[in-house]
Amino acid sequence: MQPFNIRPDQLAEEMYDYSRKLGKGVENLLNAEKIDTGVTPKVEVYREDKLRLYRYESPADVVQSSVPTLIVYALVNRPYMTDIQENRSTVRNLLAAGQDVYLIDWGYPDEADRAMTMDDYINGYLNRCVDVIRKRHKLDKINILGICQGGAFSLCYTSLHPDKVKNLITMVTPVDFQTPDNMLSAWVQQMDVDLLIDTLGNVPGELLNWTFLSLKPFSLTGQKYLSMVDVLEDEDKLKNFLRMEKWIFDSPDQAGETFRQFVKDFYQKNGFLEGGVTIGDRPVDLRNVTCPVLNIYAEQDHLVPPDSSRALRNLTGSKDYTELSFPGGHIGIYVSGKAQKQVPPAIGKWLDERS
C-alpha cells in the first residue's frame, strides 16, 4: 500500500480552506431568507377542497398555443419541483416554448381524506379541472402532461375520457411496475398494504420520504451533506440547495384508500400490463388511449427504470406514439441545466406539430 503523500503545509491549507468555507456558509445560512416554493407567477383559477388549479402567466412577447396543457403531478411530492428555480424551471421553459400551462396542486390530505379513492382523484378532481379548462378556452379537448404517479393517473384518465384529451405526454411514468431492476417495486410487492392502511389510516409523508431516500442511502443522505460545504459559501447555490431540501422533505400524507388501491392494482398486480384496474365502476384499458402520446423517460432513473416507462409503447391504441429519452435521473429531468435545454423545447415542438 502506497503511503499518503500529503505535506503538512498542504494539509494545513486544506483545513484552513474548509474552515473558511464553513464559516462563510454559516453566515449565509443565518442570513438566508424564507425559501420560496415555485418562482413563476401564477393565478388560481379553481379550487375544490384542498385542491388548487393554477394557470401560469406567459411572457408578453410569446404567442401562446391555442390548446392549453394541464400538468398532473404525483400525489407523493409537491408539484413546485416543476418550477423549482428561475433558470431551471420546466414550467417557465414550457411557457417560453409557447405553451399555455395549467397545474394541479393536490394539497395536503388529512384524516378527513382517508377514504378518498382513485375514483375521487381521477373521475372527480382531475375530471373537473379538465372541464374547467375546457370551458375557459371553449374547447372539447386539452393537452395533459402527467408526471410520475401523475402520469399513471393521466393514462387512467385518458383511457376513461378519451374525448377530452387531445395530446398526452407522460414523463418518468411507471407503466410496467415489476421490471427486474425496480427496487422500490420489489419492496412494495411484499408489503401488507391492508394492515398498513387499516392501522394508520393515511400514510405519513415522512414514512414514504425515508423509504425513497433508503433506495440510495449513501448519495441521498451522506455524500450530499459531505459535499455541502462547497455550496454554502455561494449565496445563489445555497438558496437552490435549500429549495431542493425543502422539496425533498415537504412530503404530503397519502389518502389511505387511494394508496391501498394504487399499491394493489399497480405494484402488486401490475394492472397496466395484466389488466383488472377499475376506477369507479369502469375498467381501465390503455387501448382506449388513441390520441398522440409522447413518452419521456430518464435513462438513470432509480425510481422509474427506463424499461418501466418504455413498456407503454405496445399498450396504447395510439397510431402516433413517440419516445424521448434523457440521460439523467428521476429528479435531474426537472432540475439539470441540460434537461431544461432539451426537454421542454422538445415538448413544445411536439405539441405544436399536433395542435
C-alpha positions in Angstrom: 0.0 0.0 0.0 1.3 3.4 -1.0 1.7 5.9 1.9 -0.3 9.2 1.7 2.0 11.8 0.1 0.5 14.9 1.8 2.8 17.5 3.1 1.9 19.2 6.4 1.6 22.6 4.7 -0.9 21.2 2.2 -3.0 19.6 5.0 -3.0 22.9 6.9 -4.0 24.8 3.8 -6.9 22.4 3.1 -8.1 22.6 6.7 -7.9 26.4 6.6 -9.9 26.5 3.3 -12.5 24.1 4.7 -12.9 26.2 7.8 -13.2 29.4 5.7 -16.0 27.9 3.6 -17.8 26.6 6.7 -17.6 29.9 8.4 -18.9 31.7 5.3 -21.6 29.1 4.9 -22.8 29.5 8.5 -23.0 33.3 7.9 -25.0 32.7 4.7 -27.3 30.3 6.4 -28.0 32.8 9.2 -28.8 35.5 6.6 -30.9 33.2 4.4 -34.5 34.4 3.8 -37.6 32.3 3.6 -37.2 29.8 0.8 -39.9 30.2 -1.9 -41.8 27.4 -3.5 -42.3 28.0 -7.2 -40.8 31.0 -9.0 -43.1 31.7 -11.9 -46.2 34.0 -11.4 -49.5 32.1 -11.5 -53.1 32.7 -10.9 -55.6 30.4 -9.1 -58.5 29.7 -11.4 -60.3 27.0 -9.5 -60.4 25.4 -6.0 -62.2 22.5 -4.5 -61.5 21.2 -1.0 -57.7 21.1 -0.7 -57.1 21.2 -4.4 -56.0 24.3 -6.3 -55.8 24.7 -10.1 -53.3 27.3 -11.3 -52.6 29.0 -14.6 -49.1 30.3 -15.2 -48.5 33.8 -16.7 -46.9 33.6 -20.1 -44.2 36.1 -21.2 -45.7 39.1 -23.0 -43.6 38.5 -26.1 -44.6 34.8 -26.6 -47.5 33.7 -28.7 -49.4 31.0 -26.8 -50.7 27.8 -28.2 -54.4 27.7 -28.7 -54.6 24.4 -26.8 -53.7 24.6 -23.1 -51.6 21.9 -21.3 -52.5 20.7 -17.8 -49.7 19.3 -15.7 -50.8 16.4 -13.5 -48.2 15.8 -10.8 -47.8 12.9 -8.4 -49.5 12.8 -5.0 -46.4 11.8 -3.2 -44.4 15.0 -3.6 -45.2 18.7 -4.1 -45.6 20.0 -7.7 -43.3 23.0 -7.4 -40.5 20.7 -8.5 -41.6 21.7 -12.0 -40.8 25.3 -11.1 -38.0 25.0 -8.6 -35.8 27.9 -9.6 -35.7 30.7 -12.3 -33.1 29.2 -14.6 -34.2 25.5 -14.1 -38.0 25.5 -14.4 -39.9 23.1 -16.6 -42.9 25.4 -16.3 -41.0 28.5 -17.4 -39.4 26.8 -20.3 -42.8 25.4 -21.5 -44.1 28.9 -21.4 -41.1 30.1 -23.4 -41.9 27.4 -25.9 -45.4 28.9 -26.4 -47.4 26.6 -24.3 -50.4 27.7 -22.1 -49.7 25.9 -18.9 -52.0 24.9 -16.0 -51.1 22.8 -13.0 -53.0 20.9 -10.3 -51.8 21.3 -6.7 -53.4 18.4 -4.8 -52.8 20.0 -1.4 -52.1 18.2 1.8 -54.6 15.3 2.7 -55.6 14.9 6.3 -57.7 12.5 8.3 -60.9 13.8 6.6 -59.5 12.4 3.3 -58.5 8.9 4.4 -61.5 7.4 2.5 -60.6 9.2 -0.8 -60.2 6.7 -3.6 -58.6 6.8 -7.0 -62.0 7.4 -8.5 -62.3 10.6 -6.4 -59.0 11.8 -7.7 -59.3 10.8 -11.3 -63.0 10.9 -12.2 -63.6 13.6 -9.6 -60.9 16.2 -9.1 -58.9 15.7 -12.3 -62.0 15.5 -14.5 -63.5 18.7 -13.0 -60.2 20.5 -13.5 -60.1 19.4 -17.2 -63.7 20.6 -17.6 -62.8 24.0 -16.1 -60.0 24.5 -18.6 -62.2 23.2 -21.5 -64.9 25.7 -20.6 -62.4 28.6 -20.1 -61.0 28.0 -23.6 -64.2 26.8 -25.3 -62.5 23.6 -26.4 -63.6 19.9 -26.5 -60.1 18.6 -25.8 -56.9 19.8 -24.0 -53.4 18.5 -23.6 -52.3 16.6 -20.5 -48.7 16.3 -19.1 -48.6 13.6 -16.4 -45.5 13.3 -14.2 -44.5 10.1 -12.4 -47.6 8.8 -10.5 -49.5 11.7 -12.1 -48.6 10.1 -15.4 -50.2 6.9 -14.3 -53.3 8.9 -13.3 -53.2 10.6 -16.7 -53.1 7.3 -18.5 -56.1 6.1 -16.5 -57.9 9.4 -17.2 -57.3 9.3 -20.9 -58.4 5.7 -21.1 -61.7 6.7 -19.4 -62.2 10.1 -21.0 -60.6 9.9 -24.5 -63.0 12.5 -25.8 -61.4 15.2 -23.6 -57.7 14.7 -24.3 -56.1 16.0 -27.5 -52.4 15.0 -26.7 -50.9 13.1 -23.8 -47.4 13.5 -22.5 -46.1 11.1 -19.9 -42.9 12.0 -18.1 -40.9 9.4 -15.9 -44.2 7.5 -15.6 -44.3 3.9 -14.4 -46.2 1.5 -16.7 -44.6 -1.9 -16.1 -44.4 -1.8 -12.3 -42.5 -5.1 -12.0 -39.3 -4.8 -14.0 -36.4 -6.7 -12.5 -34.4 -3.5 -11.8 -37.1 -1.8 -9.8 -36.0 -2.0 -6.2 -38.9 0.1 -4.9 -41.4 -2.4 -6.5 -39.5 -5.4 -5.1 -40.1 -3.9 -1.6 -43.7 -2.9 -2.2 -44.8 -6.2 -3.7 -44.2 -7.8 -0.3 -46.0 -5.2 1.7 -49.2 -6.0 3.6 -50.9 -2.8 2.5 -54.2 -3.7 4.1 -52.5 -4.0 7.5 -50.7 -0.6 6.9 -53.9 1.3 5.9 -56.1 -0.4 8.5 -53.6 0.6 11.2 -52.6 4.1 10.1 -55.5 5.4 8.0 -53.4 7.8 5.9 -49.8 7.0 5.1 -47.4 9.6 6.6 -45.4 11.5 4.1 -42.3 11.2 6.2 -42.5 7.4 6.0 -42.6 7.5 2.2 -39.9 10.0 2.0 -37.5 8.0 4.1 -38.4 4.9 2.0 -37.4 6.8 -1.2 -34.1 8.1 0.5 -33.3 4.5 1.6 -33.1 3.4 -2.1 -29.8 5.3 -2.4 -28.8 5.9 1.2 -25.2 7.0 0.6 -25.7 9.5 -2.2 -29.0 10.9 -0.9 -28.2 11.1 2.8 -24.5 11.0 3.3 -22.5 12.2 0.3 -24.8 15.1 -0.4 -24.1 16.7 3.0 -20.4 16.0 3.0 -20.2 17.9 -0.3 -22.5 20.7 1.0 -19.6 22.8 2.3 -18.7 23.6 -1.3 -22.2 25.1 -1.8 -22.5 27.0 1.4 -20.3 29.9 0.6 -22.2 30.8 -2.6 -25.5 32.5 -1.8 -27.2 31.5 -5.0 -26.1 27.9 -4.9 -27.1 27.7 -1.2 -30.6 29.1 -2.0 -31.0 26.4 -4.7 -29.7 23.7 -2.3 -32.2 24.8 0.3 -35.0 24.8 -2.2 -34.2 21.2 -3.1 -34.0 20.2 0.6 -37.4 21.9 1.3 -39.0 20.0 -1.6 -37.4 16.6 -0.6 -38.8 16.9 3.0 -42.1 18.6 2.0 -44.0 15.3 1.6 -47.8 15.2 1.9 -49.5 12.4 3.7 -51.3 9.9 1.3 -55.0 9.3 1.4 -55.2 5.8 2.7 -57.7 4.2 0.3 -56.0 5.7 -2.7 -52.7 4.4 -1.5 -54.2 1.0 -0.9 -55.7 0.7 -4.4 -52.6 2.1 -6.2 -50.2 -0.3 -4.5 -52.5 -3.3 -5.0 -53.5 -2.6 -8.6 -50.2 -1.4 -9.9 -47.2 -2.5 -7.8 -48.7 -5.9 -6.8 -50.9 -6.8 -9.7 -49.1 -4.8 -12.5 -52.5 -3.6 -13.7 -51.5 -1.7 -16.9 -50.0 -4.9 -18.3 -52.2 -7.6 -16.7 -55.5 -5.7 -16.6 -58.0 -5.6 -13.8 -57.8 -1.9 -12.9 -61.2 -0.4 -12.3 -61.7 3.3 -11.5 -65.2 3.7 -10.1 -67.2 1.2 -12.0 -65.2 1.4 -15.3 -62.3 -0.7 -16.3 -59.0 1.0 -17.5 -58.0 -0.2 -20.9 -55.0 1.6 -22.4 -56.1 0.6 -25.9 -58.7 3.4 -25.5 -55.8 5.9 -25.4 -55.9 6.8 -29.1 -54.6 10.4 -29.0 -51.0 11.2 -29.8 -48.7 10.1 -27.0 -45.2 11.4 -26.1 -43.5 9.2 -23.5 -40.4 10.8 -21.8 -38.1 8.8 -19.5 -34.8 9.2 -17.8 -32.0 6.7 -18.5 -30.6 6.7 -15.0 -33.9 6.8 -13.2 -33.8 4.7 -10.0 -37.5 5.2 -9.1 -39.0 4.6 -12.5 -36.5 2.5 -14.5 -36.5 3.1 -18.3 -38.0 -0.3 -19.1 -40.9 0.5 -16.8 -41.7 3.6 -18.9 -40.9 2.1 -22.3 -43.5 -0.7 -21.7 -46.1 1.9 -22.8 -45.1 1.7 -26.5 -47.0 -1.6 -27.0 -50.1 -0.9 -24.9 -51.9 2.1 -26.2 -54.3 2.3 -29.2 -52.4 5.4 -30.5 -51.1 5.5 -34.0 -48.9 8.4 -33.1 -46.5 7.3 -30.3 -43.2 9.0 -29.7 -40.4 8.3 -27.1 -37.9 10.8 -25.8 -35.0 9.7 -23.5 -33.0 11.9 -21.3 -29.5 10.9 -20.0 -30.2 11.7 -16.3 -32.2 10.7 -13.3 -35.7 11.0 -11.9 -35.1 14.4 -10.4 -32.4 15.6 -12.9 -35.0 15.6 -15.7 -36.5 18.7 -14.0 -33.6 20.5 -12.5 -30.5 19.8 -14.6 -29.5 22.6 -17.0 -29.1 20.1 -19.8 -32.6 18.8 -19.3 -34.1 22.3 -19.4 -32.4 23.0 -22.7 -33.7 19.8 -24.2 -37.0 18.5 -22.7 -39.4 21.5 -22.5 -38.5 22.7 -26.0 -39.0 19.2 -27.4 -42.4 19.0 -25.7 -43.4 22.4 -27.1 -42.3 21.4 -30.6 -44.1 18.0 -30.4 -47.3 19.7 -29.2 -47.2 22.5 -31.8 -47.0 19.9 -34.6 -50.2 18.3 -33.3 -52.2 21.4 -32.2 
